[in-house]
Amino acid sequence: MRIFLFLILGVVSCNVLDAQSLQKAVTDAYLVSRMVEKYHIQPRPLDDERSAAIFNELMLSLDEQRIFFTQDDMKKLLAYRLQLDDEIKGKKSAFLQLVVTTYKQRMLQADTMIDNICKTPFNFSLKEKYTVAEDTTYPAGIPAMHAKMYKLIKYTVLHGIMEYADLMNPNKQPSKKFIDSLEPFLRKKANVTLKRSVKRVLQSPQGVEFIIGNMYCQALAVSYDPHTAYFSADAKEDFESNLGKKPLEYGVTFSKDEDGHAEIDYLKPGSSAYQSGKLNKGDKIHSIQWENKEPIDVADAEVEEIEQALSASGGNTVNITVKKADGTMRQVALHKERLEKEVEEEEEDKVKSFILQGDRKVGYISLPAFYSDWEGTLGINGCANDVAKEIVKLKKENIEGLMIDLRYNGGGSLQEAIELSGIFIDAGPVGQVKTKDPKPHTLKDVVRGTIYDGPLLLLVNGFSASASEMVAAVMQDYNRALIVGSATYGKATAQYVLPIDTTINLETYDGKKAASSYIKLTISKLFRINGTTAQAHGVKPDIILPDLTDAVPEREVNEKYVLPATVIDANKYYKPLPALPVAAAESVAKKEMASSAYFKYVQQYIEQSKTAGVKKDISLFIDEAWQNKKKKEQQAEALKEPEEEKAIYKIVKPTGQKQRAHDSEVDEEWNEELLTDAYVKIAYQLIAAMKQ
């Protein structure tokens, strides 16, 4: 259950940048539906089912915790639940007008309620609970709305008190004196923060109509598939520059997550952020710590706040703590560097490689992100050339096998995937793309020869997506590499950003037309050369290793409006290599896992996570709340990650790798990471099995 602070912030997570009227939203919704029908690879009909989906998405965006709308409000709004398809087709605005009027009224009431609630100190000795029933239902009326807000704000303050107490003395329950000294400060902080959030909606220069109109169009767009999206012109500009395409000196840029908070959006090749190997797109920023200073908690901060903090003068090294997709926390040291364009183009060490040297030499290359996105909007050369350079260095060291680490790699463009695959196979087909045309288009590696033809292994997990999945699929279809890890994410669709204009010709459109609003539209599906697809279910590894990401139901197949997997004819002209010794490798992997304390821990973590998401009543009584907090901490401690296992190799840098400022620190971090990574350890053992 989220802290109340997140609630209203989520409401303003859409981009409110330029005034628009409800009528524009109505017109845009109509045009979105027409463009989907005309250009989408697998358009769903605009019918009662779609209407219900739009309604549910809009209500979820506006009032996720069911606080602002009362049961009487919902009764009136629900009359439109199966009528929105007719509203959109007829360009009608009755539903939107009702939503705006009701929402404005409730937000104004919430603004007053926050003040009234926060005037009086909270009594945490009362045996109150915020129940699951309250959390999952709309309030019966205005008094019930007030009561729900009271409990949520009280929980926010209680949570803060317990966090402060834990820092002071984790073994001592906060005393009444401690609570009384801290409660006024936290209550005022909650009041100011929540009031500011409400006013950002009510007093935005564009108006509530613009916010809700955008949400309405976005609800329509996302109801077709998870990757179709709607945004205004300014939102598009913001999306392509300020939030993701304008690199900072640390080499990391940010975008907003669903709650409006900062997450990593892009890692600049060659930067300390990229070369750390510990950061990935989607990581949540939890704290920033300058040299010799206390850490700053930025878990709730927005993109602008993070960027302002990192641009502060006087510091060239910063430690950031991030929360990974699997829930683990990582601390990474970043260094300011001037990566001018000319320097970037000449930089040879954008990609990190190492030698794992034990009873054999195995090359290791980390590719945490591709250089351009799936739609190819970044305008940066692909990574295949840099990977090839590292392979050349590794070959000079007489490596006996090579592993490419694609875990957490969220993907890149189709062209990057083709070029990277071409390093390891001779010229030939690597995939198929299906648009609305009857015949699929074959994707080909047209470059004869390979850079490396020795034993090859790819590490993947549930957050290896799009282009990463394509590379894994090609290697698997050609029997070129052993795919090791957990099933990949399952995104095998491609999108294109178009202006809201039903006259666009996809064959001739150059991507430069300016408009007042845009749609990112799913226009094609990617298929493997054998005719199957990674869509929805991902690429199934040859050797399956349990992973912490298996506990997180955030793959494509878990999305509400996921496009189902389909099958087309296989390409008749590709010739796979002889089958790999999968059975022998699987035997090695099972033996290693059976003796590994880490993999026993992963299995236990996955099992425990199945029950962790079950909603429970939240106590607002300090004694019980503290006991529950400590009980959770004890359970987490009991499931603590085991001590590091004995290393079976040492880490060596290949000869000829450039040494830059701060590289010694980065290499030290890499050394520790690779020596203790249980997946890399098993992969190292599997390379030997591949040679037998």
C-alpha positions in Angstrom: 0.0 0.0 0.0 1.6 3.3 -1.1 2.2 6.2 1.3 -0.4 8.9 0.7 2.3 11.3 -0.5 2.6 9.3 -3.7 -1.1 9.5 -4.4 -1.5 13.1 -5.6 2.0 13.2 -7.1 0.8 10.4 -9.4 -2.0 12.6 -10.6 0.4 15.2 -12.0 2.7 12.7 -13.6 1.3 13.5 -17.0 3.0 16.4 -18.8 1.1 19.6 -18.2 2.9 22.0 -20.5 0.5 23.8 -22.8 -3.1 24.9 -22.6 -5.6 22.7 -24.4 -9.4 22.6 -24.2 -11.6 19.6 -23.6 -12.8 19.8 -27.2 -9.2 19.2 -28.5 -9.0 16.1 -26.3 -12.3 14.9 -27.8 -11.0 15.5 -31.3 -7.7 13.9 -30.6 -9.3 10.8 -29.1 -11.3 10.4 -32.3 -8.2 10.8 -34.4 -6.2 8.4 -32.2 -8.9 5.7 -32.8 -8.8 6.3 -36.5 -5.0 6.2 -36.7 -4.9 3.0 -34.7 -7.4 1.4 -37.1 -5.4 2.6 -40.1 -1.8 2.0 -38.9 -1.7 -0.3 -35.9 -0.3 -3.8 -36.5 -3.1 -5.5 -34.6 -5.9 -3.0 -33.9 -8.5 -3.9 -31.4 -12.1 -2.8 -32.2 -13.4 0.4 -30.5 -16.3 -1.3 -28.8 -17.8 -1.9 -25.3 -14.8 -3.9 -24.2 -12.4 -1.0 -25.3 -14.8 1.5 -23.6 -14.5 -0.4 -20.3 -10.7 -0.5 -20.6 -10.6 3.3 -21.2 -12.8 4.0 -18.3 -10.8 1.8 -16.0 -7.5 3.3 -17.0 -8.7 6.8 -16.6 -10.2 6.2 -13.2 -6.9 4.4 -12.2 -4.9 7.4 -13.3 -7.1 10.0 -11.6 -7.8 8.2 -8.3 -5.7 5.1 -7.9 -6.4 4.7 -4.2 -10.1 5.5 -4.5 -10.0 8.6 -2.3 -11.4 11.6 -4.3 -14.4 10.1 -6.1 -17.3 9.0 -3.8 -19.6 6.1 -4.4 -22.3 8.5 -5.7 -19.7 10.1 -8.0 -18.8 6.7 -9.4 -22.5 5.7 -9.9 -22.9 8.7 -12.2 -19.6 8.1 -14.0 -20.2 4.4 -14.4 -23.2 5.2 -16.6 -20.6 6.0 -19.3 -18.5 2.9 -18.7 -19.7 1.1 -21.9 -20.6 4.3 -23.8 -17.1 5.8 -24.3 -16.7 4.1 -27.7 -19.8 6.0 -28.8 -18.5 9.2 -27.2 -15.3 9.0 -29.1 -16.8 8.1 -32.4 -19.3 10.9 -32.1 -16.8 13.4 -30.8 -18.9 14.0 -27.7 -17.6 15.5 -24.4 -20.4 14.8 -21.9 -18.3 12.2 -20.0 -15.2 14.4 -19.9 -17.2 17.4 -18.7 -18.7 15.3 -15.9 -15.3 14.0 -14.9 -13.7 17.4 -14.9 -16.5 19.1 -12.9 -16.6 16.3 -10.3 -12.8 16.0 -10.0 -12.3 19.8 -9.6 -14.9 19.8 -6.8 -13.4 16.9 -5.0 -9.8 18.3 -5.3 -11.0 21.6 -3.8 -12.6 19.7 -0.9 -9.4 17.7 -0.5 -7.4 20.9 -0.3 -9.5 22.1 2.6 -9.6 18.6 4.3 -5.8 18.4 4.3 -5.6 21.7 6.2 -8.3 20.6 8.7 -6.7 17.2 9.2 -3.3 18.6 9.8 -4.4 21.2 12.3 -4.7 18.6 15.1 -1.8 16.3 16.4 -2.2 12.7 15.6 -2.7 10.3 18.5 -0.8 7.1 17.8 -1.9 5.4 21.0 -5.3 4.8 19.5 -5.9 1.3 18.2 -6.9 2.4 14.7 -6.4 0.5 11.4 -6.5 1.4 7.8 -8.3 -1.6 6.4 -8.1 -3.4 3.1 -11.8 -2.8 2.7 -11.2 1.0 3.0 -8.3 0.8 0.6 -10.2 -1.1 -2.1 -13.5 0.8 -2.1 -14.6 4.3 -2.9 -15.7 6.4 0.2 -19.5 6.3 0.8 -19.6 10.1 1.0 -17.7 13.2 1.9 -17.4 12.2 5.6 -15.9 8.9 4.5 -13.6 10.7 2.1 -12.4 12.8 5.1 -11.9 9.7 7.3 -9.9 7.9 4.6 -7.6 10.9 4.0 -7.2 11.3 7.7 -5.9 7.7 8.0 -3.6 8.0 5.0 -2.0 11.2 6.2 -1.7 9.7 9.7 0.0 6.7 8.2 2.4 9.0 6.3 3.4 10.7 9.5 3.6 7.4 11.5 5.8 5.9 8.8 8.2 9.0 9.0 8.3 8.7 12.8 9.3 5.0 12.7 11.9 5.7 10.0 13.5 8.4 12.1 13.4 6.2 15.2 15.0 3.4 13.4 17.9 5.6 12.5 18.3 6.8 16.1 18.0 3.4 17.7 16.7 0.4 15.7 16.2 -1.7 18.8 14.1 0.8 20.7 10.5 1.6 20.1 10.0 5.4 19.9 8.9 6.9 23.2 6.0 9.3 23.6 8.5 12.1 24.1 10.2 11.2 20.9 6.9 11.0 19.0 5.6 14.3 20.4 8.8 16.1 19.4 8.8 14.8 15.9 5.1 14.6 15.1 4.5 18.4 14.5 7.4 18.6 12.1 6.2 15.6 10.0 2.6 16.6 10.1 3.5 20.1 8.8 5.7 18.5 6.1 2.9 16.3 5.0 0.5 19.3 5.0 2.8 21.4 2.9 3.8 18.7 0.5 0.2 17.5 -0.1 -1.2 21.0 -0.4 1.5 21.9 -3.0 0.7 18.8 -5.0 -3.1 19.6 -5.0 -2.4 23.1 -6.1 -0.2 22.0 -8.9 -3.2 20.4 -10.4 -5.9 23.0 -9.5 -3.7 26.0 -10.4 -1.8 24.7 -13.3 -1.8 27.3 -16.1 -3.2 24.8 -18.5 -6.1 23.9 -16.3 -7.6 20.6 -15.0 -9.3 20.2 -18.4 -5.9 19.8 -20.1 -4.7 17.3 -17.5 -7.8 15.1 -17.7 -8.0 15.5 -21.5 -4.4 14.2 -21.9 -5.2 11.3 -19.5 -8.3 10.4 -21.4 -6.4 10.2 -24.7 -3.6 8.3 -23.0 -6.1 5.8 -21.5 -7.5 5.2 -25.0 -4.0 4.8 -26.5 -2.7 2.3 -23.9 -5.8 0.3 -24.1 -4.7 -1.0 -27.5 -1.3 -2.2 -26.3 1.2 -1.4 -23.6 3.5 0.6 -25.9 1.1 2.8 -27.8 1.0 6.2 -26.2 -0.4 9.7 -26.6 1.4 13.0 -25.8 1.2 16.7 -26.6 3.8 18.5 -28.6 5.6 19.8 -25.6 5.4 16.4 -23.9 7.1 15.0 -27.0 9.8 17.6 -26.9 10.3 17.0 -23.2 10.4 13.2 -23.9 13.1 13.6 -26.6 15.3 16.2 -24.9 15.1 17.3 -21.3 14.2 13.9 -19.9 16.2 11.5 -21.9 18.3 12.8 -24.7 20.3 15.6 -23.1 23.2 13.9 -21.4 24.6 15.2 -18.1 28.3 15.1 -17.3 27.9 11.9 -15.3 26.5 10.2 -18.4 23.1 9.4 -17.0 19.8 11.0 -17.8 16.4 10.4 -16.2 12.7 10.1 -17.0 9.6 9.9 -14.9 8.2 6.6 -13.6 4.4 6.0 -13.2 4.5 8.0 -9.9 6.3 11.0 -11.4 9.6 10.1 -9.7 13.0 9.9 -11.3 14.3 6.7 -12.9 17.3 6.1 -15.2 16.3 6.6 -18.8 19.6 6.6 -20.7 23.3 5.8 -20.1 25.8 7.7 -22.2 28.3 5.3 -23.9 31.8 5.8 -22.6 30.7 7.6 -19.4 31.4 6.5 -15.9 27.7 5.7 -15.5 27.8 3.4 -18.5 31.1 1.8 -17.6 30.2 1.1 -14.0 28.1 -1.9 -15.3 25.8 -1.5 -12.3 23.3 0.9 -13.8 20.4 0.1 -16.1 17.5 1.8 -17.6 14.6 1.8 -15.2 16.7 1.9 -12.0 15.1 4.0 -9.3 17.2 6.7 -7.7 17.1 6.5 -3.9 19.9 8.7 -2.6 22.7 11.0 -3.7 25.9 11.4 -1.6 28.7 13.8 -2.3 32.2 13.1 -1.0 32.5 13.4 2.8 28.8 14.4 3.0 25.7 12.8 4.4 23.5 11.0 1.8 20.5 12.9 0.5 17.2 10.9 0.3 15.8 11.5 -3.2 13.5 8.5 -3.4 10.5 10.8 -3.9 12.2 13.4 -6.0 11.2 14.2 -9.6 13.5 14.4 -12.6 14.1 18.2 -12.3 15.1 17.9 -8.7 17.6 15.0 -9.4 19.1 17.0 -12.3 19.5 20.1 -10.2 21.1 18.1 -7.4 23.6 16.5 -9.8 24.4 19.7 -11.5 25.5 21.3 -8.2 28.9 22.9 -8.4 31.8 21.9 -6.2 31.6 18.2 -6.6 33.1 15.9 -9.2 32.4 12.6 -7.6 29.0 11.4 -6.3 27.8 8.1 -4.9 24.2 7.3 -6.0 22.2 4.5 -4.6 19.6 2.9 -6.9 16.9 0.3 -6.5 17.1 -2.3 -9.2 14.1 -3.9 -10.9 14.4 -6.9 -8.7 14.3 -4.8 -5.5 18.0 -5.0 -4.7 19.9 -1.8 -3.8 23.2 -0.8 -5.5 25.6 2.0 -4.7 27.6 3.4 -7.6 30.3 6.1 -7.7 30.0 8.4 -10.7 32.5 10.9 -11.9 32.1 14.1 -13.9 33.7 13.8 -17.3 33.7 16.0 -20.4 32.6 13.7 -23.1 32.6 16.1 -26.1 31.2 14.7 -29.3 34.6 14.5 -31.0 36.0 12.6 -28.0 33.1 10.3 -28.0 33.5 9.3 -31.6 37.1 8.4 -31.0 36.6 6.7 -27.7 37.5 3.0 -28.0 36.4 1.8 -24.6 32.7 2.6 -24.4 32.2 -1.2 -23.9 33.9 -2.9 -20.9 35.6 -6.2 -21.4 37.6 -8.4 -18.9 39.3 -11.8 -18.8 38.1 -14.4 -16.3 41.3 -16.3 -15.7 41.2 -19.6 -13.8 41.8 -23.0 -15.2 40.8 -21.4 -18.6 40.7 -17.9 -20.1 37.1 -16.7 -20.8 36.3 -13.3 -22.1 33.5 -11.2 -20.6 31.8 -8.2 -22.2 29.1 -6.2 -20.4 26.5 -4.5 -22.5 24.1 -2.8 -20.0 22.4 -0.7 -22.7 22.4 -0.2 -26.5 23.4 3.2 -27.9 20.1 4.0 -29.5 16.5 3.2 -28.7 14.1 0.8 -30.4 12.6 3.6 -32.5 16.2 4.8 -33.4 15.6 8.4 -32.3 18.9 9.1 -30.5 21.0 9.4 -33.7 23.9 7.5 -32.3 26.0 4.9 -34.0 25.4 1.3 -32.9 27.4 -0.6 -30.4 28.5 -3.6 -32.7 31.7 -1.9 -33.7 32.8 -1.2 -30.1 31.9 -4.8 -29.1 34.0 -6.0 -32.1 37.0 -4.0 -30.9 36.8 -5.6 -27.5 36.6 -9.0 -29.0 39.7 -8.4 -31.0 41.6 -7.4 -27.8 40.3 -10.5 -26.1 41.2 -12.8 -28.9 44.8 -11.6 -28.7 44.7 -12.9 -25.1 43.9 -16.4 -26.5 40.5 -16.7 -24.7 38.9 -20.1 -24.8 35.3 -18.8 -24.7 33.3 -15.6 -24.6 30.2 -14.5 -22.6 28.1 -11.4 -23.4 26.1 -10.1 -20.5 22.7 -8.7 -21.6 21.0 -8.9 -18.2 18.9 -5.8 -17.6 19.6 -4.5 -21.1 16.3 -2.9 -22.1 17.1 -3.1 -25.8 17.9 -0.8 -28.7 17.1 -0.4 -32.4 16.6 -3.3 -34.9 19.7 -2.3 -36.8 21.8 -2.5 -33.6 20.5 -6.0 -33.0 21.3 -7.1 -36.6 24.8 -5.7 -36.5 25.6 -7.2 -33.1 24.3 -10.6 -34.3 26.4 -10.3 -37.4 29.6 -10.3 -35.4 29.0 -14.0 -34.6 27.3 -15.4 -37.7 28.0 -15.4 -41.4 25.7 -13.4 -43.7 22.1 -14.5 -43.7 18.6 -13.9 -42.3 18.4 -12.9 -38.7 14.7 -12.1 -38.2 11.4 -11.2 -39.8 9.3 -8.0 -39.4 5.5 -8.1 -40.0 3.6 -4.9 -40.7 0.1 -4.6 -42.1 1.5 -5.8 -45.4 0.6 -9.4 -46.3 4.3 -10.5 -46.6 6.8 -10.2 -43.8 10.1 -8.4 -44.4 13.3 -10.4 -43.8 16.0 -8.8 -41.8 19.5 -9.8 -43.0 23.1 -9.6 -41.9 24.7 -8.7 -45.2 28.3 -8.7 -44.0 30.2 -11.9 -44.9 32.4 -13.5 -42.2 32.5 -13.3 -38.4 34.6 -11.6 -35.8 34.5 -14.5 -33.4 33.6 -18.2 -34.0 34.6 -19.7 -30.6 32.4 -20.9 -27.8 29.8 -18.2 -27.0 27.4 -17.7 -24.1 24.7 -15.0 -23.6 23.5 -14.1 -20.1 19.9 -12.8 -20.0 17.1 -12.2 -17.5 13.5 -10.9 -17.3 14.6 -7.3 -18.0 16.5 -8.1 -21.2 14.1 -6.7 -23.8 13.5 -5.8 -27.4 16.8 -5.8 -29.3 18.5 -7.8 -26.5 15.8 -10.5 -27.1 16.4 -10.4 -30.8 20.1 -11.0 -30.4 19.4 -13.9 -28.0 16.8 -15.4 -30.4 19.2 -15.2 -33.4 22.0 -16.8 -31.5 19.6 -19.6 -30.3 18.1 -20.2 -33.8 21.5 -20.5 -35.3 22.8 -22.7 -32.5 25.5 -20.1 -32.2 25.4 -19.4 -28.5 24.2 -20.9 -25.3 21.5 -18.7 -23.8 21.7 -18.8 -20.0 19.5 -17.1 -17.3 15.7 -16.6 -17.0 13.1 -15.9 -19.7 13.5 -12.5 -21.3 10.9 -9.7 -21.1 8.8 -10.5 -24.1 8.7 -7.3 -26.2 8.8 -8.1 -29.9 6.9 -5.1 -31.3 8.2 -1.8 -32.8 6.7 1.6 -32.4 6.9 4.8 -34.4 6.1 8.4 -33.3 3.6 10.0 -35.6 1.8 13.4 -35.5 -2.0 13.1 -34.9 -2.9 13.1 -38.6 -4.8 10.4 -40.4 -3.4 11.4 -43.8 0.2 10.4 -42.9 1.8 8.0 -45.4 4.1 5.6 -43.5 6.2 4.9 -46.6 7.1 8.5 -47.2 6.9 10.1 -43.8 10.3 11.6 -42.7 9.4 12.0 -39.0 9.8 15.8 -39.1 6.2 17.1 -39.3 5.3 19.4 -36.4 1.9 19.0 -34.7 0.0 19.9 -31.6 -0.1 16.3 -30.4 1.4 12.9 -31.3 0.9 9.2 -30.9 3.6 6.5 -30.4 2.0 3.7 -32.4 2.8 0.0 -32.6 3.2 -0.6 -36.3 5.1 -3.9 -36.6 5.8 -7.2 -34.9 9.2 -8.9 -34.8 9.5 -12.7 -35.6 12.3 -15.1 -35.3 13.6 -16.8 -38.4 11.9 -20.0 -37.4 8.5 -18.1 -37.5 7.9 -17.9 -33.8 8.2 -14.7 -31.7 9.5 -13.5 -28.4 6.3 -11.4 -28.0 4.7 -11.8 -24.6 6.6 -14.8 -23.4 10.2 -13.8 -24.2 13.1 -16.0 -25.2 13.4 -19.2 -23.2 17.0 -19.8 -22.3 18.7 -23.1 -23.1 19.9 -23.2 -19.5 17.4 -21.8 -17.0 18.8 -20.3 -13.8 16.4 -18.9 -11.2 16.6 -15.2 -10.9 15.4 -12.5 -8.4 13.5 -10.9 -11.3 11.3 -14.1 -11.5 9.7 -12.7 -8.3 8.7 -9.5 -10.1 5.6 -9.9 -12.4 6.7 -7.1 -14.7 7.2 -8.9 -18.0 5.3 -8.1 -21.1 2.9 -11.0 -20.5 1.8 -9.4 -17.3 0.7 -6.2 -19.0 -3.1 -5.8 -19.2 -3.3 -5.1 -22.9 -0.4 -7.2 -24.1 -0.6 -8.2 -27.8 -0.7 -12.1 -28.0 2.1 -14.1 -29.7 1.3 -15.3 -33.2 3.2 -17.5 -35.7 4.2 -17.0 -39.3 6.1 -19.2 -41.8 9.7 -19.9 -41.1 12.4 -18.4 -43.3 13.5 -21.2 -45.7 17.0 -20.0 -46.3 18.7 -20.0 -43.0 21.1 -22.8 -42.1 21.6 -23.4 -38.4 24.9 -24.7 -37.1 25.2 -28.1 -35.4 23.3 -28.4 -32.1 25.1 -27.2 -29.0 25.7 -29.6 -26.1 22.7 -28.3 -24.1 22.2 -31.5 -22.1 25.8 -31.6 -20.9 25.7 -27.9 -20.0 22.4 -28.4 -18.1 24.0 -31.2 -16.1 26.8 -28.8 -15.1 24.4 -26.0 -14.2 22.2 -28.3 -12.0 25.3 -29.5 -10.2 26.5 -26.0 -9.6 23.1 -24.7 -8.4 22.7 -27.7 -6.0 25.9 -26.7 -4.2 25.3 -22.9 -4.3 23.9 -21.2 -1.3 23.1 -18.2 -3.4 20.6 -20.1 -5.7 19.0 -21.7 -2.6 18.5 -18.1 -1.4 17.0 -17.1 -4.8 14.4 -19.9 -4.6 13.4 -19.0 -1.1 13.2 -15.3 -2.1 10.9 -16.2 -5.0 8.6 -18.3 -2.8 8.4 -15.6 -0.1 7.6 -12.9 -2.7 4.5 -14.8 -3.7 2.8 -13.9 -0.4 4.5 -10.6 0.1 2.1 -8.8 -2.2 -1.0 -9.8 -0.4 -2.8 -6.7 1.0 -3.2 -6.5 4.8 -4.7 -4.0 7.2 -2.3 -1.4 8.3 -2.1 -0.6 12.0 -2.0 3.1 13.0 -1.3 2.1 16.6 2.4 2.8 17.3 3.0 -0.3 19.4 1.5 -2.7 16.8 3.0 -0.8 13.9 6.5 -0.9 15.4 6.1 -4.6 16.1 5.0 -5.3 12.5 7.9 -3.2 11.2 10.4 -5.3 13.2 8.7 -8.5 12.2 9.2 -7.7 8.5 12.8 -6.7 9.2 13.4 -10.1 10.9 11.9 -11.9 8.0 14.1 -10.0 5.6 17.1 -10.7 7.8 16.3 -14.4 7.9 16.3 -14.4 4.1 19.6 -12.5 3.9 21.8 -13.0 0.8 24.5 -15.5 1.7 28.1 -14.7 2.1 30.2 -14.5 -1.1 31.4 -17.9 -2.4 35.0 -18.6 -3.1 36.2 -17.2 -6.5 37.3 -19.7 -9.1 39.0 -17.2 -11.3 40.7 -13.8 -11.2 39.8 -10.7 -13.2 42.3 -9.4 -15.7 42.0 -6.5 -18.1 42.9 -7.2 -21.7 46.2 -5.6 -23.0 45.7 -2.4 -24.9 42.6 -1.2 -23.0 42.9 2.6 -22.4 43.3 3.8 -18.9 41.3 6.9 -18.0 40.8 8.9 -14.9 38.9 7.0 -12.2 39.3 3.7 -14.1 41.1 2.2 -11.1 38.0 2.7 -8.9 35.7 1.4 -11.7 37.9 -1.6 -12.2 37.9 -2.3 -8.5 34.2 -2.3 -8.5 34.1 -4.6 -11.5 36.6 -6.9 -9.9 34.4 -7.4 -6.9 31.2 -7.7 -9.0 32.5 -10.4 -11.3 34.2 -12.4 -8.6 31.0 -12.7 -6.6 28.4 -13.0 -9.4 26.9 -16.5 -9.1 25.5 -16.3 -12.7 28.9 -15.4 -14.2 30.5 -18.2 -12.1 28.1 -20.8 -13.6 28.5 -19.3 -17.1 32.3 -19.7 -16.7 31.8 -23.4 -15.9 29.4 -23.8 -18.9 31.9 -22.5 -21.3 34.0 -25.6 -20.5 31.0 -27.9 -21.1 30.6 -26.3 -24.5 34.1 -27.2 -25.5 33.6 -30.9 -24.7 
